[in-house]
């Protein structure tokens, strides 16, 4: 759903094939994952939570909870 949303608001991906290394944040996949993470586990609600608390409240894997805690 996040992919559809990105395209509906007018996002057009930068050509992925390039001779220069593209910044990670320019990748459509990075942006979609960031959007999905924010929807699933809002930063303001999780910034003081531990990994186990995030896992329990949002029903996500340990990997996703760790990633949210880092950012």
CHARMM internal coordinates of N, CA and C (Angstrom, degrees):
IC EDIT
DIST 1 N 1 CA 1.4402
DIST 1 CA 1 C 1.5229
ANGL 1 N 1 CA 1 C 111.56
DIST 1 C 2 N 1.3125
ANGL 1 CA 1 C 2 N 116.79
DIHE 1 N 1 CA 1 C 2 N -33.77
DIST 2 N 2 CA 1.4589
ANGL 1 C 2 N 2 CA 119.52
DIHE 1 CA 1 C 2 N 2 CA -179.33
DIST 2 CA 2 C 1.5222
ANGL 2 N 2 CA 2 C 111.47
DIHE 1 C 2 N 2 CA 2 C -64.90
DIST 2 C 3 N 1.3401
ANGL 2 CA 2 C 3 N 117.27
DIHE 2 N 2 CA 2 C 3 N -35.24
DIST 3 N 3 CA 1.4650
ANGL 2 C 3 N 3 CA 119.95
DIHE 2 CA 2 C 3 N 3 CA 176.83
DIST 3 CA 3 C 1.5227
ANGL 3 N 3 CA 3 C 110.20
DIHE 2 C 3 N 3 CA 3 C -61.27
DIST 3 C 4 N 1.3247
ANGL 3 CA 3 C 4 N 116.03
DIHE 3 N 3 CA 3 C 4 N -46.48
DIST 4 N 4 CA 1.4717
ANGL 3 C 4 N 4 CA 120.51
DIHE 3 CA 3 C 4 N 4 CA -179.43
DIST 4 CA 4 C 1.5233
ANGL 4 N 4 CA 4 C 109.91
DIHE 3 C 4 N 4 CA 4 C -61.50
DIST 4 C 5 N 1.3241
ANGL 4 CA 4 C 5 N 116.94
DIHE 4 N 4 CA 4 C 5 N -44.44
DIST 5 N 5 CA 1.4603
ANGL 4 C 5 N 5 CA 121.04
DIHE 4 CA 4 C 5 N 5 CA 179.05
DIST 5 CA 5 C 1.5303
ANGL 5 N 5 CA 5 C 110.90
DIHE 4 C 5 N 5 CA 5 C -58.45
DIST 5 C 6 N 1.3377
ANGL 5 CA 5 C 6 N 116.76
DIHE 5 N 5 CA 5 C 6 N -46.51
DIST 6 N 6 CA 1.4677
ANGL 5 C 6 N 6 CA 120.29
DIHE 5 CA 5 C 6 N 6 CA -179.06
DIST 6 CA 6 C 1.5320
ANGL 6 N 6 CA 6 C 111.41
DIHE 5 C 6 N 6 CA 6 C -58.63
DIST 6 C 7 N 1.3178
ANGL 6 CA 6 C 7 N 116.37
DIHE 6 N 6 CA 6 C 7 N -42.86
DIST 7 N 7 CA 1.4618
ANGL 6 C 7 N 7 CA 119.29
DIHE 6 CA 6 C 7 N 7 CA -179.84
DIST 7 CA 7 C 1.5214
ANGL 7 N 7 CA 7 C 111.52
DIHE 6 C 7 N 7 CA 7 C -71.47
DIST 7 C 8 N 1.3340
ANGL 7 CA 7 C 8 N 117.58
DIHE 7 N 7 CA 7 C 8 N -34.72
DIST 8 N 8 CA 1.4635
ANGL 7 C 8 N 8 CA 121.32
DIHE 7 CA 7 C 8 N 8 CA 179.03
DIST 8 CA 8 C 1.5217
ANGL 8 N 8 CA 8 C 112.23
DIHE 7 C 8 N 8 CA 8 C -65.48
DIST 8 C 9 N 1.3383
ANGL 8 CA 8 C 9 N 117.76
DIHE 8 N 8 CA 8 C 9 N -32.80
DIST 9 N 9 CA 1.4589
ANGL 8 C 9 N 9 CA 118.94
DIHE 8 CA 8 C 9 N 9 CA 179.30
DIST 9 CA 9 C 1.5270
ANGL 9 N 9 CA 9 C 111.96
DIHE 8 C 9 N 9 CA 9 C -85.83
DIST 9 C 10 N 1.3363
ANGL 9 CA 9 C 10 N 115.90
DIHE 9 N 9 CA 9 C 10 N 3.82
DIST 10 N 10 CA 1.4544
ANGL 9 C 10 N 10 CA 119.63
DIHE 9 CA 9 C 10 N 10 CA 173.05
DIST 10 CA 10 C 1.5086
ANGL 10 N 10 CA 10 C 115.91
DIHE 9 C 10 N 10 CA 10 C 101.74
DIST 10 C 11 N 1.3307
ANGL 10 CA 10 C 11 N 118.06
DIHE 10 N 10 CA 10 C 11 N 9.44
DIST 11 N 11 CA 1.4628
ANGL 10 C 11 N 11 CA 120.26
DIHE 10 CA 10 C 11 N 11 CA 179.26
DIST 11 CA 11 C 1.5217
ANGL 11 N 11 CA 11 C 109.74
DIHE 10 C 11 N 11 CA 11 C -68.27
DIST 11 C 12 N 1.3081
ANGL 11 CA 11 C 12 N 116.04
DIHE 11 N 11 CA 11 C 12 N 130.25
DIST 12 N 12 CA 1.4580
ANGL 11 C 12 N 12 CA 120.91
DIHE 11 CA 11 C 12 N 12 CA 172.92
DIST 12 CA 12 C 1.5200
ANGL 12 N 12 CA 12 C 107.50
DIHE 11 C 12 N 12 CA 12 C -123.87
DIST 12 C 13 N 1.3256
ANGL 12 CA 12 C 13 N 116.66
DIHE 12 N 12 CA 12 C 13 N 121.74
DIST 13 N 13 CA 1.4653
ANGL 12 C 13 N 13 CA 119.06
DIHE 12 CA 12 C 13 N 13 CA -175.74
DIST 13 CA 13 C 1.5172
ANGL 13 N 13 CA 13 C 112.78
DIHE 12 C 13 N 13 CA 13 C -66.60
DIST 13 C 14 N 1.3130
ANGL 13 CA 13 C 14 N 114.17
DIHE 13 N 13 CA 13 C 14 N 147.07
DIST 14 N 14 CA 1.4568
ANGL 13 C 14 N 14 CA 120.91
DIHE 13 CA 13 C 14 N 14 CA 173.60
DIST 14 CA 14 C 1.5171
ANGL 14 N 14 CA 14 C 107.03
DIHE 13 C 14 N 14 CA 14 C -72.58
DIST 14 C 15 N 1.2910
ANGL 14 CA 14 C 15 N 117.06
DIHE 14 N 14 CA 14 C 15 N 143.80
DIST 15 N 15 CA 1.4564
ANGL 14 C 15 N 15 CA 120.56
DIHE 14 CA 14 C 15 N 15 CA 178.87
DIST 15 CA 15 C 1.5227
ANGL 15 N 15 CA 15 C 109.18
DIHE 14 C 15 N 15 CA 15 C -51.57
DIST 15 C 16 N 1.3116
ANGL 15 CA 15 C 16 N 116.81
DIHE 15 N 15 CA 15 C 16 N 121.74
DIST 16 N 16 CA 1.4566
ANGL 15 C 16 N 16 CA 121.68
DIHE 15 CA 15 C 16 N 16 CA -176.06
DIST 16 CA 16 C 1.5226
ANGL 16 N 16 CA 16 C 112.42
DIHE 15 C 16 N 16 CA 16 C -72.54
DIST 16 C 17 N 1.3112
ANGL 16 CA 16 C 17 N 117.54
DIHE 16 N 16 CA 16 C 17 N -28.88
DIST 17 N 17 CA 1.4552
ANGL 16 C 17 N 17 CA 119.95
DIHE 16 CA 16 C 17 N 17 CA 179.24
DIST 17 CA 17 C 1.5164
ANGL 17 N 17 CA 17 C 109.05
DIHE 16 C 17 N 17 CA 17 C -87.71
DIST 17 C 18 N 1.2818
ANGL 17 CA 17 C 18 N 115.28
DIHE 17 N 17 CA 17 C 18 N 115.71
DIST 18 N 18 CA 1.4482
ANGL 17 C 18 N 18 CA 120.77
DIHE 17 CA 17 C 18 N 18 CA -177.68
DIST 18 CA 18 C 1.5172
ANGL 18 N 18 CA 18 C 108.57
DIHE 17 C 18 N 18 CA 18 C -149.92
DIST 18 C 19 N 1.3149
ANGL 18 CA 18 C 19 N 115.47
DIHE 18 N 18 CA 18 C 19 N 154.33
DIST 19 N 19 CA 1.4517
ANGL 18 C 19 N 19 CA 119.86
DIHE 18 CA 18 C 19 N 19 CA 177.88
DIST 19 CA 19 C 1.5241
ANGL 19 N 19 CA 19 C 111.13
DIHE 18 C 19 N 19 CA 19 C -81.99
DIST 19 C 20 N 1.3148
ANGL 19 CA 19 C 20 N 116.01
DIHE 19 N 19 CA 19 C 20 N -18.33
DIST 20 N 20 CA 1.4606
ANGL 19 C 20 N 20 CA 120.48
DIHE 19 CA 19 C 20 N 20 CA 177.45
DIST 20 CA 20 C 1.5231
ANGL 20 N 20 CA 20 C 108.64
DIHE 19 C 20 N 20 CA 20 C -101.34
DIST 20 C 21 N 1.3144
ANGL 20 CA 20 C 21 N 115.39
DIHE 20 N 20 CA 20 C 21 N 149.27
DIST 21 N 21 CA 1.4669
ANGL 20 C 21 N 21 CA 119.85
DIHE 20 CA 20 C 21 N 21 CA 178.27
DIST 21 CA 21 C 1.5259
ANGL 21 N 21 CA 21 C 108.92
DIHE 20 C 21 N 21 CA 21 C -70.75
DIST 21 C 22 N 1.3207
ANGL 21 CA 21 C 22 N 115.37
DIHE 21 N 21 CA 21 C 22 N 125.36
DIST 22 N 22 CA 1.4538
ANGL 21 C 22 N 22 CA 121.74
DIHE 21 CA 21 C 22 N 22 CA -178.24
DIST 22 CA 22 C 1.5414
ANGL 22 N 22 CA 22 C 109.18
DIHE 21 C 22 N 22 CA 22 C -86.38
DIST 22 C 23 N 1.3358
ANGL 22 CA 22 C 23 N 118.38
DIHE 22 N 22 CA 22 C 23 N 137.26
DIST 23 N 23 CA 1.4711
ANGL 22 C 23 N 23 CA 119.63
DIHE 22 CA 22 C 23 N 23 CA 175.87
DIST 23 CA 23 C 1.5290
ANGL 23 N 23 CA 23 C 110.11
DIHE 22 C 23 N 23 CA 23 C -58.14
DIST 23 C 24 N 1.3168
ANGL 23 CA 23 C 24 N 115.95
DIHE 23 N 23 CA 23 C 24 N 142.34
DIST 24 N 24 CA 1.4584
ANGL 23 C 24 N 24 CA 121.38
DIHE 23 CA 23 C 24 N 24 CA -176.30
DIST 24 CA 24 C 1.5281
ANGL 24 N 24 CA 24 C 112.28
DIHE 23 C 24 N 24 CA 24 C -55.55
DIST 24 C 25 N 1.3274
ANGL 24 CA 24 C 25 N 117.51
DIHE 24 N 24 CA 24 C 25 N -41.19
DIST 25 N 25 CA 1.4628
ANGL 24 C 25 N 25 CA 120.71
DIHE 24 CA 24 C 25 N 25 CA -176.63
DIST 25 CA 25 C 1.5323
ANGL 25 N 25 CA 25 C 113.71
DIHE 24 C 25 N 25 CA 25 C -66.85
DIST 25 C 26 N 1.3173
ANGL 25 CA 25 C 26 N 118.16
DIHE 25 N 25 CA 25 C 26 N -10.93
DIST 26 N 26 CA 1.4648
ANGL 25 C 26 N 26 CA 121.47
DIHE 25 CA 25 C 26 N 26 CA 176.66
DIST 26 CA 26 C 1.5260
ANGL 26 N 26 CA 26 C 111.93
DIHE 25 C 26 N 26 CA 26 C -84.20
DIST 26 C 27 N 1.3092
ANGL 26 CA 26 C 27 N 117.09
DIHE 26 N 26 CA 26 C 27 N -10.72
DIST 27 N 27 CA 1.4566
ANGL 26 C 27 N 27 CA 121.77
DIHE 26 CA 26 C 27 N 27 CA -179.94
DIST 27 CA 27 C 1.5224
ANGL 27 N 27 CA 27 C 110.30
DIHE 26 C 27 N 27 CA 27 C -75.26
DIST 27 C 28 N 1.3201
ANGL 27 CA 27 C 28 N 116.71
DIHE 27 N 27 CA 27 C 28 N 133.11
DIST 28 N 28 CA 1.4626
ANGL 27 C 28 N 28 CA 120.53
DIHE 27 CA 27 C 28 N 28 CA 178.59
DIST 28 CA 28 C 1.5275
ANGL 28 N 28 CA 28 C 109.85
DIHE 27 C 28 N 28 CA 28 C -61.55
DIST 28 C 29 N 1.3120
ANGL 28 CA 28 C 29 N 118.13
DIHE 28 N 28 CA 28 C 29 N -36.20
DIST 29 N 29 CA 1.4623
ANGL 28 C 29 N 29 CA 120.19
DIHE 28 CA 28 C 29 N 29 CA -179.97
DIST 29 CA 29 C 1.5289
ANGL 29 N 29 CA 29 C 111.34
DIHE 28 C 29 N 29 CA 29 C -65.27
DIST 29 C 30 N 1.3202
ANGL 29 CA 29 C 30 N 117.32
DIHE 29 N 29 CA 29 C 30 N -40.62
DIST 30 N 30 CA 1.4636
ANGL 29 C 30 N 30 CA 120.71
DIHE 29 CA 29 C 30 N 30 CA 178.49
DIST 30 CA 30 C 1.5245
ANGL 30 N 30 CA 30 C 109.75
DIHE 29 C 30 N 30 CA 30 C -61.92
DIST 30 C 31 N 1.3280
ANGL 30 CA 30 C 31 N 116.56
DIHE 30 N 30 CA 30 C 31 N -44.86
DIST 31 N 31 CA 1.4621
ANGL 30 C 31 N 31 CA 120.79
DIHE 30 CA 30 C 31 N 31 CA -178.35
DIST 31 CA 31 C 1.5219
ANGL 31 N 31 CA 31 C 111.67
DIHE 30 C 31 N 31 CA 31 C -65.84
DIST 31 C 32 N 1.3312
ANGL 31 CA 31 C 32 N 116.55
DIHE 31 N 31 CA 31 C 32 N -40.79
DIST 32 N 32 CA 1.4631
ANGL 31 C 32 N 32 CA 120.41
DIHE 31 CA 31 C 32 N 32 CA 179.27
DIST 32 CA 32 C 1.5279
ANGL 32 N 32 CA 32 C 110.26
DIHE 31 C 32 N 32 CA 32 C -65.45
DIST 32 C 33 N 1.3308
ANGL 32 CA 32 C 33 N 117.11
DIHE 32 N 32 CA 32 C 33 N -42.49
DIST 33 N 33 CA 1.4640
ANGL 32 C 33 N 33 CA 119.91
DIHE 32 CA 32 C 33 N 33 CA 178.82
DIST 33 CA 33 C 1.5276
ANGL 33 N 33 CA 33 C 111.30
DIHE 32 C 33 N 33 CA 33 C -65.02
DIST 33 C 34 N 1.3222
ANGL 33 CA 33 C 34 N 117.46
DIHE 33 N 33 CA 33 C 34 N -38.16
DIST 34 N 34 CA 1.4599
ANGL 33 C 34 N 34 CA 120.87
DIHE 33 CA 33 C 34 N 34 CA 177.59
DIST 34 CA 34 C 1.5290
ANGL 34 N 34 CA 34 C 110.57
DIHE 33 C 34 N 34 CA 34 C -64.30
DIST 34 C 35 N 1.3178
ANGL 34 CA 34 C 35 N 117.11
DIHE 34 N 34 CA 34 C 35 N -43.92
DIST 35 N 35 CA 1.4616
ANGL 34 C 35 N 35 CA 121.75
DIHE 34 CA 34 C 35 N 35 CA 178.70
DIST 35 CA 35 C 1.5273
ANGL 35 N 35 CA 35 C 110.87
DIHE 34 C 35 N 35 CA 35 C -63.78
DIST 35 C 36 N 1.3201
ANGL 35 CA 35 C 36 N 116.39
DIHE 35 N 35 CA 35 C 36 N -46.10
DIST 36 N 36 CA 1.4609
ANGL 35 C 36 N 36 CA 121.00
DIHE 35 CA 35 C 36 N 36 CA -179.79
DIST 36 CA 36 C 1.5284
ANGL 36 N 36 CA 36 C 111.19
DIHE 35 C 36 N 36 CA 36 C -62.40
DIST 36 C 37 N 1.3295
ANGL 36 CA 36 C 37 N 116.99
DIHE 36 N 36 CA 36 C 37 N -42.17
DIST 37 N 37 CA 1.4588
ANGL 36 C 37 N 37 CA 120.62
DIHE 36 CA 36 C 37 N 37 CA 177.88
DIST 37 CA 37 C 1.5142
ANGL 37 N 37 CA 37 C 112.12
DIHE 36 C 37 N 37 CA 37 C -61.72
DIST 37 C 38 N 1.3162
ANGL 37 CA 37 C 38 N 116.97
DIHE 37 N 37 CA 37 C 38 N -39.84
DIST 38 N 38 CA 1.4652
ANGL 37 C 38 N 38 CA 120.72
DIHE 37 CA 37 C 38 N 38 CA -179.65
DIST 38 CA 38 C 1.5234
ANGL 38 N 38 CA 38 C 111.32
DIHE 37 C 38 N 38 CA 38 C -68.99
DIST 38 C 39 N 1.3191
ANGL 38 CA 38 C 39 N 116.97
DIHE 38 N 38 CA 38 C 39 N -36.04
DIST 39 N 39 CA 1.4637
ANGL 38 C 39 N 39 CA 120.47
DIHE 38 CA 38 C 39 N 39 CA 177.82
DIST 39 CA 39 C 1.5238
ANGL 39 N 39 CA 39 C 110.35
DIHE 38 C 39 N 39 CA 39 C -70.02
DIST 39 C 40 N 1.3332
ANGL 39 CA 39 C 40 N 116.49
DIHE 39 N 39 CA 39 C 40 N -44.56
DIST 40 N 40 CA 1.4641
ANGL 39 C 40 N 40 CA 121.32
DIHE 39 CA 39 C 40 N 40 CA -175.89
DIST 40 CA 40 C 1.5306
ANGL 40 N 40 CA 40 C 112.75
DIHE 39 C 40 N 40 CA 40 C -74.07
DIST 40 C 41 N 1.3309
ANGL 40 CA 40 C 41 N 116.34
DIHE 40 N 40 CA 40 C 41 N -36.70
DIST 41 N 41 CA 1.4682
ANGL 40 C 41 N 41 CA 121.16
DIHE 40 CA 40 C 41 N 41 CA -176.07
DIST 41 CA 41 C 1.5287
ANGL 41 N 41 CA 41 C 108.23
DIHE 40 C 41 N 41 CA 41 C -139.57
DIST 41 C 42 N 1.3255
ANGL 41 CA 41 C 42 N 118.47
DIHE 41 N 41 CA 41 C 42 N 84.19
DIST 42 N 42 CA 1.4666
ANGL 41 C 42 N 42 CA 121.25
DIHE 41 CA 41 C 42 N 42 CA -176.28
DIST 42 CA 42 C 1.5350
ANGL 42 N 42 CA 42 C 112.61
DIHE 41 C 42 N 42 CA 42 C -56.16
DIST 42 C 43 N 1.3074
ANGL 42 CA 42 C 43 N 115.86
DIHE 42 N 42 CA 42 C 43 N 132.17
DIST 43 N 43 CA 1.4597
ANGL 42 C 43 N 43 CA 121.25
DIHE 42 CA 42 C 43 N 43 CA -176.55
DIST 43 CA 43 C 1.5182
ANGL 43 N 43 CA 43 C 112.64
DIHE 42 C 43 N 43 CA 43 C -56.33
DIST 43 C 44 N 1.3168
ANGL 43 CA 43 C 44 N 116.55
DIHE 43 N 43 CA 43 C 44 N -48.26
DIST 44 N 44 CA 1.4706
ANGL 43 C 44 N 44 CA 120.31
DIHE 43 CA 43 C 44 N 44 CA -176.36
DIST 44 CA 44 C 1.5279
ANGL 44 N 44 CA 44 C 112.09
DIHE 43 C 44 N 44 CA 44 C -60.72
DIST 44 C 45 N 1.3152
ANGL 44 CA 44 C 45 N 117.18
DIHE 44 N 44 CA 44 C 45 N -28.91
DIST 45 N 45 CA 1.4588
ANGL 44 C 45 N 45 CA 120.34
DIHE 44 CA 44 C 45 N 45 CA -179.70
DIST 45 CA 45 C 1.5249
ANGL 45 N 45 CA 45 C 112.59
DIHE 44 C 45 N 45 CA 45 C -87.00
DIST 45 C 46 N 1.3172
ANGL 45 CA 45 C 46 N 117.71
DIHE 45 N 45 CA 45 C 46 N -18.85
DIST 46 N 46 CA 1.4689
ANGL 45 C 46 N 46 CA 120.42
DIHE 45 CA 45 C 46 N 46 CA -174.39
DIST 46 CA 46 C 1.5217
ANGL 46 N 46 CA 46 C 114.28
DIHE 45 C 46 N 46 CA 46 C -110.22
DIST 46 C 47 N 1.3193
ANGL 46 CA 46 C 47 N 118.77
DIHE 46 N 46 CA 46 C 47 N -5.79
DIST 47 N 47 CA 1.4652
ANGL 46 C 47 N 47 CA 119.82
DIHE 46 CA 46 C 47 N 47 CA -171.74
DIST 47 CA 47 C 1.5274
ANGL 47 N 47 CA 47 C 114.19
DIHE 46 C 47 N 47 CA 47 C -63.57
DIST 47 C 48 N 1.3072
ANGL 47 CA 47 C 48 N 119.22
DIHE 47 N 47 CA 47 C 48 N -24.76
DIST 48 N 48 CA 1.4655
ANGL 47 C 48 N 48 CA 121.77
DIHE 47 CA 47 C 48 N 48 CA 178.98
DIST 48 CA 48 C 1.5294
ANGL 48 N 48 CA 48 C 112.63
DIHE 47 C 48 N 48 CA 48 C -104.51
DIST 48 C 49 N 1.3261
ANGL 48 CA 48 C 49 N 117.68
DIHE 48 N 48 CA 48 C 49 N 5.76
DIST 49 N 49 CA 1.4622
ANGL 48 C 49 N 49 CA 121.61
DIHE 48 CA 48 C 49 N 49 CA -176.17
DIST 49 CA 49 C 1.5229
ANGL 49 N 49 CA 49 C 111.67
DIHE 48 C 49 N 49 CA 49 C -91.94
DIST 49 C 50 N 1.3189
ANGL 49 CA 49 C 50 N 116.12
DIHE 49 N 49 CA 49 C 50 N 152.15
DIST 50 N 50 CA 1.4664
ANGL 49 C 50 N 50 CA 121.60
DIHE 49 CA 49 C 50 N 50 CA 174.72
DIST 50 CA 50 C 1.5353
ANGL 50 N 50 CA 50 C 108.68
DIHE 49 C 50 N 50 CA 50 C -83.82
DIST 50 C 51 N 1.3182
ANGL 50 CA 50 C 51 N 115.38
DIHE 50 N 50 CA 50 C 51 N 167.55
DIST 51 N 51 CA 1.4676
ANGL 50 C 51 N 51 CA 120.17
DIHE 50 CA 50 C 51 N 51 CA 178.33
DIST 51 CA 51 C 1.5314
ANGL 51 N 51 CA 51 C 111.09
DIHE 50 C 51 N 51 CA 51 C -57.79
DIST 51 C 52 N 1.3420
ANGL 51 CA 51 C 52 N 119.79
DIHE 51 N 51 CA 51 C 52 N -49.31
DIST 52 N 52 CA 1.4714
ANGL 51 C 52 N 52 CA 118.73
DIHE 51 CA 51 C 52 N 52 CA 178.89
DIST 52 CA 52 C 1.5361
ANGL 52 N 52 CA 52 C 113.56
DIHE 51 C 52 N 52 CA 52 C -60.54
DIST 52 C 53 N 1.3258
ANGL 52 CA 52 C 53 N 116.94
DIHE 52 N 52 CA 52 C 53 N -35.70
DIST 53 N 53 CA 1.4722
ANGL 52 C 53 N 53 CA 119.71
DIHE 52 CA 52 C 53 N 53 CA 178.09
DIST 53 CA 53 C 1.5248
ANGL 53 N 53 CA 53 C 111.15
DIHE 52 C 53 N 53 CA 53 C -65.52
DIST 53 C 54 N 1.3274
ANGL 53 CA 53 C 54 N 116.70
DIHE 53 N 53 CA 53 C 54 N -42.66
DIST 54 N 54 CA 1.4701
ANGL 53 C 54 N 54 CA 120.73
DIHE 53 CA 53 C 54 N 54 CA 178.19
DIST 54 CA 54 C 1.5168
ANGL 54 N 54 CA 54 C 109.85
DIHE 53 C 54 N 54 CA 54 C -63.04
DIST 54 C 55 N 1.3377
ANGL 54 CA 54 C 55 N 116.25
DIHE 54 N 54 CA 54 C 55 N -44.72
DIST 55 N 55 CA 1.4690
ANGL 54 C 55 N 55 CA 120.57
DIHE 54 CA 54 C 55 N 55 CA -179.99
DIST 55 CA 55 C 1.5269
ANGL 55 N 55 CA 55 C 110.92
DIHE 54 C 55 N 55 CA 55 C -58.16
DIST 55 C 56 N 1.3212
ANGL 55 CA 55 C 56 N 116.25
DIHE 55 N 55 CA 55 C 56 N -44.96
DIST 56 N 56 CA 1.4599
ANGL 55 C 56 N 56 CA 120.22
DIHE 55 CA 55 C 56 N 56 CA -176.87
DIST 56 CA 56 C 1.5305
ANGL 56 N 56 CA 56 C 112.36
DIHE 55 C 56 N 56 CA 56 C -70.24
DIST 56 C 57 N 1.3316
ANGL 56 CA 56 C 57 N 116.53
DIHE 56 N 56 CA 56 C 57 N -46.87
DIST 57 N 57 CA 1.4689
ANGL 56 C 57 N 57 CA 119.63
DIHE 56 CA 56 C 57 N 57 CA -176.03
DIST 57 CA 57 C 1.5266
ANGL 57 N 57 CA 57 C 112.94
DIHE 56 C 57 N 57 CA 57 C -69.38
DIST 57 C 58 N 1.3394
ANGL 57 CA 57 C 58 N 117.45
DIHE 57 N 57 CA 57 C 58 N -40.28
DIST 58 N 58 CA 1.4685
ANGL 57 C 58 N 58 CA 120.80
DIHE 57 CA 57 C 58 N 58 CA -174.07
DIST 58 CA 58 C 1.5179
ANGL 58 N 58 CA 58 C 113.76
DIHE 57 C 58 N 58 CA 58 C -104.43
DIST 58 C 59 N 1.3291
ANGL 58 CA 58 C 59 N 116.77
DIHE 58 N 58 CA 58 C 59 N 1.22
DIST 59 N 59 CA 1.4602
ANGL 58 C 59 N 59 CA 121.96
DIHE 58 CA 58 C 59 N 59 CA 177.22
DIST 59 CA 59 C 1.5297
ANGL 59 N 59 CA 59 C 111.84
DIHE 58 C 59 N 59 CA 59 C 53.69
DIST 59 C 60 N 1.3249
ANGL 59 CA 59 C 60 N 115.08
DIHE 59 N 59 CA 59 C 60 N 51.98
DIST 60 N 60 CA 1.4634
ANGL 59 C 60 N 60 CA 121.06
DIHE 59 CA 59 C 60 N 60 CA 179.62
DIST 60 CA 60 C 1.5273
ANGL 60 N 60 CA 60 C 109.37
DIHE 59 C 60 N 60 CA 60 C -119.49
DIST 60 C 61 N 1.3121
ANGL 60 CA 60 C 61 N 115.76
DIHE 60 N 60 CA 60 C 61 N 165.81
DIST 61 N 61 CA 1.4594
ANGL 60 C 61 N 61 CA 120.87
DIHE 60 CA 60 C 61 N 61 CA 179.55
DIST 61 CA 61 C 1.5290
ANGL 61 N 61 CA 61 C 110.51
DIHE 60 C 61 N 61 CA 61 C -72.39
DIST 61 C 62 N 1.3131
ANGL 61 CA 61 C 62 N 115.09
DIHE 61 N 61 CA 61 C 62 N 165.33
DIST 62 N 62 CA 1.4533
ANGL 61 C 62 N 62 CA 121.35
DIHE 61 CA 61 C 62 N 62 CA 178.33
DIST 62 CA 62 C 1.5329
ANGL 62 N 62 CA 62 C 110.70
DIHE 61 C 62 N 62 CA 62 C -61.18
DIST 62 C 63 N 1.3254
ANGL 62 CA 62 C 63 N 116.62
DIHE 62 N 62 CA 62 C 63 N -38.97
DIST 63 N 63 CA 1.4628
ANGL 62 C 63 N 63 CA 120.87
DIHE 62 CA 62 C 63 N 63 CA 179.27
DIST 63 CA 63 C 1.5216
ANGL 63 N 63 CA 63 C 112.74
DIHE 62 C 63 N 63 CA 63 C -61.76
DIST 63 C 64 N 1.3346
ANGL 63 CA 63 C 64 N 116.53
DIHE 63 N 63 CA 63 C 64 N -44.84
DIST 64 N 64 CA 1.4657
ANGL 63 C 64 N 64 CA 119.70
DIHE 63 CA 63 C 64 N 64 CA 178.60
DIST 64 CA 64 C 1.5308
ANGL 64 N 64 CA 64 C 111.01
DIHE 63 C 64 N 64 CA 64 C -66.63
DIST 64 C 65 N 1.3131
ANGL 64 CA 64 C 65 N 116.21
DIHE 64 N 64 CA 64 C 65 N -39.80
DIST 65 N 65 CA 1.4704
ANGL 64 C 65 N 65 CA 119.63
DIHE 64 CA 64 C 65 N 65 CA 179.43
DIST 65 CA 65 C 1.5246
ANGL 65 N 65 CA 65 C 110.93
DIHE 64 C 65 N 65 CA 65 C -64.01
DIST 65 C 66 N 1.3317
ANGL 65 CA 65 C 66 N 117.13
DIHE 65 N 65 CA 65 C 66 N -41.07
DIST 66 N 66 CA 1.4669
ANGL 65 C 66 N 66 CA 120.77
DIHE 65 CA 65 C 66 N 66 CA 178.02
DIST 66 CA 66 C 1.5193
ANGL 66 N 66 CA 66 C 110.88
DIHE 65 C 66 N 66 CA 66 C -63.92
DIST 66 C 67 N 1.3274
ANGL 66 CA 66 C 67 N 115.63
DIHE 66 N 66 CA 66 C 67 N -41.70
DIST 67 N 67 CA 1.4637
ANGL 66 C 67 N 67 CA 119.58
DIHE 66 CA 66 C 67 N 67 CA -179.98
DIST 67 CA 67 C 1.5260
ANGL 67 N 67 CA 67 C 110.57
DIHE 66 C 67 N 67 CA 67 C -63.10
DIST 67 C 68 N 1.3399
ANGL 67 CA 67 C 68 N 117.75
DIHE 67 N 67 CA 67 C 68 N -41.00
DIST 68 N 68 CA 1.4596
ANGL 67 C 68 N 68 CA 121.38
DIHE 67 CA 67 C 68 N 68 CA 179.54
DIST 68 CA 68 C 1.5273
ANGL 68 N 68 CA 68 C 109.94
DIHE 67 C 68 N 68 CA 68 C -65.71
DIST 68 C 69 N 1.3097
ANGL 68 CA 68 C 69 N 117.09
DIHE 68 N 68 CA 68 C 69 N -39.30
DIST 69 N 69 CA 1.4442
ANGL 68 C 69 N 69 CA 120.70
DIHE 68 CA 68 C 69 N 69 CA -178.49
DIST 69 CA 69 C 1.5316
ANGL 69 N 69 CA 69 C 112.03
DIHE 68 C 69 N 69 CA 69 C -65.93
DIST 69 C 70 N 1.3222
ANGL 69 CA 69 C 70 N 117.05
DIHE 69 N 69 CA 69 C 70 N -32.09
DIST 70 N 70 CA 1.4678
ANGL 69 C 70 N 70 CA 120.83
DIHE 69 CA 69 C 70 N 70 CA 179.48
DIST 70 CA 70 C 1.5112
ANGL 70 N 70 CA 70 C 112.44
DIHE 69 C 70 N 70 CA 70 C -68.94
DIST 70 C 71 N 1.3286
ANGL 70 CA 70 C 71 N 117.54
DIHE 70 N 70 CA 70 C 71 N -31.05
DIST 71 N 71 CA 1.4617
ANGL 70 C 71 N 71 CA 120.07
DIHE 70 CA 70 C 71 N 71 CA -174.79
DIST 71 CA 71 C 1.4590
ANGL 71 N 71 CA 71 C 108.87
DIHE 70 C 71 N 71 CA 71 C -108.54
END
COOR INIT
IC SEED 1 N 1 CA 1 C
IC BUILD
